[in-house]
Amino acid sequence: MAYITGNDGKKIWYDIVGKGDPLVLIGGSSLVHRQWDFMVPILQDHFKVILYDQRGAGLSDRTPQGVSVEQWADDLRFILDENGIKQTHIFGTSNGSFIVIRFAAKYPDRTASIIHYGMHKLTDQSSKMCRIGEKIVDEFGVGNGSLGAYYLVRLYGMPAAYEAWETNRFEENLTPQGWKAMHEALKVDLTDDLAKIKAPQLLLVGDSGSLSKDSDYGSGWKDAKRLGANVEVAVIHGAEGTYCVITHPAEVSKEVVRFLKKAPISIE
């Protein structure tokens, strides 16, 4: 585990485990690197796995100043530069998809291939959930044993078997100001970026629950497929939308390994 200092002096946490072609994993804005707890033990046998916490949450600087999709992508570039990684695969889910899309469009030469959930703008459903989440945070807080994490977990529809686990992660990762800043940062529209992406893409989505591929919240993959030049879609059946990486780690890992092994990285 280590830290880099961003271009504005903020501390950004990252970790690297495993060997092989580099693969960055970017979780959502409330779980950050903990979103990958159930997949890292599998993927580290195949790849050099790079985890990092977006500024605003987790082990990185949680102050709200400077939190933006643009800065999140640049923080990742600084981590790659620090470790001499010229090109990488990137897998982002939930809000991490915004970062994957922006990074791939802005730094095509650094991007070997990408896997994501398709979130590139806030839909009506996701916007409403952000507004409700902000009210929860304002009324109940989050962290320090407040009820905010409890209600946020239920808002976003985590399957019951993982609710206690996710509530504990929210308690660890979040502050009210950080949570609000991170969701304010998502008020962007990256549709134009989707058309700029040249790297191969795998859109990986679940088909169950309120965040599924057929929900308004999870509908971004349709634009990504329509606008992308080299796109595959993998559906994890029975998985709760973006939470497939938690509830179905073996199935998701199988798809990830299959896809990425088709495009080994020659530049290191």
Secondary structure per residue as TSV (DSSP state, phi and psi in degrees):
chain	resnum	aa	ss	phi	psi
A	1	M	-	360.0	144.9
A	2	A	E	-156.9	176.9
A	3	Y	E	-131.4	147.0
A	4	I	E	-115.2	159.6
A	5	T	E	-104.1	122.5
A	6	G	-	-67.8	175.1
A	7	N	T	-69.0	-7.2
A	8	D	T	-115.2	13.0
A	9	G	S	90.1	-2.5
A	10	K	-	-75.6	145.2
A	11	K	E	-89.8	128.3
A	12	I	E	-120.1	121.9
A	13	W	E	-83.9	142.4
A	14	Y	E	-150.5	165.6
A	15	D	E	-147.9	149.6
A	16	I	E	-130.6	128.1
A	17	V	E	-137.0	153.4
A	18	G	S	85.6	177.7
A	19	K	-	-134.4	153.8
A	20	G	S	125.6	-164.2
A	21	D	S	-61.0	141.0
A	22	P	E	-67.3	139.5
A	23	L	E	-138.7	113.9
A	24	V	E	-85.9	133.7
A	25	L	E	-113.0	124.4
A	26	I	E	-123.6	113.1
A	27	G	-	-86.0	-176.3
A	28	G	-	-73.8	174.0
A	29	S	T	-76.9	-6.0
A	30	S	T	-108.5	-29.0
A	31	L	T	-98.7	-23.8
A	32	V	G	38.9	-128.6
A	33	H	G	-68.1	-18.1
A	34	R	G	-71.4	-13.9
A	35	Q	G	-61.2	-19.0
A	36	W	G	-105.6	13.4
A	37	D	T	-53.8	-35.4
A	38	F	T	-93.2	-8.5
A	39	M	T	-106.3	-30.7
A	40	V	H	-55.9	-42.8
A	41	P	H	-58.4	-25.7
A	42	I	H	-86.3	-50.1
A	43	L	H	-70.0	-27.4
A	44	Q	T	-68.3	-13.2
A	45	D	T	-79.7	-10.9
A	46	H	T	-119.2	-25.4
A	47	F	S	-140.0	160.1
A	48	K	E	-81.4	101.6
A	49	V	E	-87.3	126.6
A	50	I	E	-113.0	118.0
A	51	L	E	-107.8	144.5
A	52	Y	E	-151.8	150.1
A	53	D	-	-96.9	124.5
A	54	Q	-	-60.1	140.0
A	55	R	T	-51.9	137.9
A	56	G	T	112.4	-16.1
A	57	A	S	-156.0	171.9
A	58	G	T	64.9	-136.8
A	59	L	T	-91.0	-1.6
A	60	S	S	-87.0	172.7
A	61	D	-	-57.8	126.1
A	62	R	-	-98.9	3.1
A	63	T	-	-65.6	145.2
A	64	P	S	-74.3	-18.2
A	65	Q	T	-67.0	135.1
A	66	G	T	83.3	6.9
A	67	V	-	-82.8	117.6
A	68	S	-	-159.0	159.3
A	69	V	H	-60.7	-40.4
A	70	E	H	-60.1	-44.7
A	71	Q	H	-70.3	-37.3
A	72	W	H	-57.6	-43.5
A	73	A	H	-66.5	-40.5
A	74	D	H	-69.0	-35.3
A	75	D	H	-59.8	-40.0
A	76	L	H	-63.2	-41.3
A	77	R	H	-60.7	-40.0
A	78	F	H	-62.5	-38.8
A	79	I	H	-64.3	-43.6
A	80	L	H	-63.1	-43.6
A	81	D	H	-61.2	-42.9
A	82	E	H	-60.1	-30.8
A	83	N	T	-107.2	11.8
A	84	G	T	65.3	28.8
A	85	I	-	-96.2	111.7
A	86	K	-	-83.0	-29.3
A	87	Q	-	-150.3	147.0
A	88	T	E	-149.5	155.6
A	89	H	E	-81.2	153.0
A	90	I	E	-138.2	133.4
A	91	F	E	-126.0	116.7
A	92	G	E	-128.1	140.0
A	93	T	-	-129.6	164.7
A	94	S	T	54.2	-135.6
A	95	N	T	-65.8	-17.8
A	96	G	H	-61.8	-20.3
A	97	S	H	-61.3	-34.9
A	98	F	H	-57.7	-42.6
A	99	I	H	-68.8	-42.8
A	100	V	H	-58.0	-48.1
A	101	I	H	-63.9	-44.8
A	102	R	H	-66.5	-43.1
A	103	F	H	-63.2	-45.3
A	104	A	H	-63.8	-34.3
A	105	A	H	-77.0	-36.4
A	106	K	H	-82.9	-34.5
A	107	Y	-	-126.0	65.7
A	108	P	G	-62.0	-31.8
A	109	D	G	-72.9	-17.4
A	110	R	G	-93.7	-6.4
A	111	T	E	-110.6	114.6
A	112	A	E	-83.0	-48.6
A	113	S	E	-162.7	162.1
A	114	I	E	-135.4	150.4
A	115	I	E	-128.6	132.5
A	116	H	E	-158.2	173.8
A	117	Y	-	-91.2	-14.4
A	118	G	-	97.8	-1.7
A	119	M	-	-69.5	117.0
A	120	H	-	-131.6	-7.2
A	121	K	B	-160.8	160.9
A	122	L	-	-80.5	122.7
A	123	T	-	-79.4	176.8
A	124	D	H	-58.0	-43.8
A	125	Q	H	-65.1	-47.1
A	126	S	H	-67.1	-33.9
A	127	S	H	-64.6	-43.7
A	128	K	H	-62.6	-40.9
A	129	M	H	-65.9	-36.4
A	130	C	H	-63.0	-41.9
A	131	R	H	-66.8	-40.3
A	132	I	H	-66.3	-42.0
A	133	G	H	-59.7	-39.0
A	134	E	H	-64.6	-39.5
A	135	K	H	-63.8	-40.3
A	136	I	H	-60.6	-47.8
A	137	V	H	-62.7	-41.1
A	138	D	H	-65.8	-38.6
A	139	E	H	-82.6	-38.7
A	140	F	H	-116.8	-8.8
A	141	G	-	73.1	-172.9
A	142	V	S	-159.7	137.2
A	143	G	S	88.3	165.5
A	144	N	T	58.3	33.9
A	145	G	T	76.3	14.0
A	146	S	-	-73.3	170.6
A	147	L	S	-85.4	-7.1
A	148	G	H	-57.3	-45.6
A	149	A	H	-61.2	-40.6
A	150	Y	H	-56.3	-47.0
A	151	Y	H	-76.5	-34.6
A	152	L	H	-62.4	-40.9
A	153	V	H	-59.5	-42.1
A	154	R	H	-73.2	-31.6
A	155	L	H	-59.7	-41.4
A	156	Y	T	-92.9	3.8
A	157	G	T	76.2	30.9
A	158	M	-	-61.8	134.5
A	159	P	-	-54.0	146.1
A	160	A	G	-55.5	-35.4
A	161	A	G	-63.4	-20.6
A	162	Y	G	-113.7	4.9
A	163	E	H	-61.5	-45.3
A	164	A	H	-65.1	-40.3
A	165	W	H	-60.5	-47.5
A	166	E	H	-68.1	-38.9
A	167	T	H	-58.4	-43.2
A	168	N	H	-63.9	-37.9
A	169	R	H	-67.1	-42.0
A	170	F	H	-60.3	-41.2
A	171	E	H	-59.9	-40.1
A	172	E	H	-72.2	-36.7
A	173	N	H	-93.3	-20.9
A	174	L	-	-118.0	152.1
A	175	T	-	-124.7	155.9
A	176	P	H	-56.4	-44.5
A	177	Q	H	-67.2	-40.1
A	178	G	H	-64.9	-44.9
A	179	W	H	-59.2	-46.5
A	180	K	H	-65.5	-39.7
A	181	A	H	-65.6	-40.1
A	182	M	H	-66.5	-36.9
A	183	H	H	-79.1	-27.9
A	184	E	H	-63.8	-35.3
A	185	A	T	-64.8	-21.4
A	186	L	T	-82.0	0.5
A	187	K	-	-82.4	60.4
A	188	V	-	-131.5	164.9
A	189	D	B	-126.0	110.0
A	190	L	-	-101.1	23.5
A	191	T	H	-56.8	-42.9
A	192	D	H	-62.4	-33.6
A	193	D	H	-64.5	-34.3
A	194	L	H	-58.0	-38.1
A	195	A	H	-75.1	-16.9
A	196	K	H	-88.1	-15.2
A	197	I	-	-72.6	125.8
A	198	K	-	-103.8	-22.0
A	199	A	S	-69.0	150.0
A	200	P	-	-57.8	143.1
A	201	Q	E	-126.8	141.8
A	202	L	E	-118.4	119.3
A	203	L	E	-93.2	115.8
A	204	L	E	-118.5	113.6
A	205	V	E	-138.4	154.0
A	206	G	E	-94.4	163.8
A	207	D	E	-116.1	16.8
A	208	S	E	-128.7	154.6
A	209	G	S	84.6	-179.2
A	210	S	T	-73.4	-13.3
A	211	L	T	-110.5	19.7
A	212	S	S	-70.8	173.6
A	213	K	T	-62.4	-22.3
A	214	D	T	-95.2	-0.6
A	215	S	S	-85.3	163.0
A	216	D	S	-64.0	-40.9
A	217	Y	T	-56.4	-44.7
A	218	G	T	-96.2	16.5
A	219	S	T	-80.5	-5.7
A	220	G	H	-60.9	-26.1
A	221	W	H	-60.2	-26.6
A	222	K	H	-66.6	-43.2
A	223	D	H	-65.2	-41.4
A	224	A	H	-62.1	-40.8
A	225	K	H	-68.3	-40.3
A	226	R	H	-69.1	-38.2
A	227	L	H	-93.8	-20.0
A	228	G	-	-76.2	156.1
A	229	A	S	-94.7	-24.0
A	230	N	S	-146.8	81.7
A	231	V	E	-128.2	133.8
A	232	E	E	-115.4	158.3
A	233	V	E	-125.8	132.9
A	234	A	E	-125.3	125.7
A	235	V	E	-105.4	126.3
A	236	I	E	-94.0	103.0
A	237	H	E	-70.0	134.6
A	238	G	E	82.4	0.9
A	239	A	E	-93.0	147.1
A	240	E	E	-83.4	77.7
A	241	G	G	53.0	-126.5
A	242	T	G	-65.3	-18.8
A	243	Y	G	-78.6	5.1
A	244	C	H	-56.8	-29.3
A	245	V	H	-72.2	-16.2
A	246	I	H	-97.7	-46.2
A	247	T	H	-85.3	-23.4
A	248	H	-	-133.0	55.9
A	249	P	H	-63.2	-36.2
A	250	A	H	-66.9	-44.3
A	251	E	H	-65.8	-42.9
A	252	V	H	-65.5	-43.5
A	253	S	H	-61.3	-38.3
A	254	K	H	-60.6	-43.9
A	255	E	H	-65.9	-40.0
A	256	V	H	-63.2	-48.8
A	257	V	H	-62.2	-44.7
A	258	R	H	-57.5	-47.2
A	259	F	H	-68.7	-47.3
A	260	L	H	-73.9	-27.8
A	261	K	T	-68.5	-15.8
A	262	K	T	-76.4	-15.5
A	263	A	S	-135.3	68.6
A	264	P	-	-62.6	149.6
A	265	I	-	-88.3	126.6
A	266	S	-	-95.2	-17.1
A	267	I	-	-103.9	128.1
A	268	E	-	-131.2	360.0
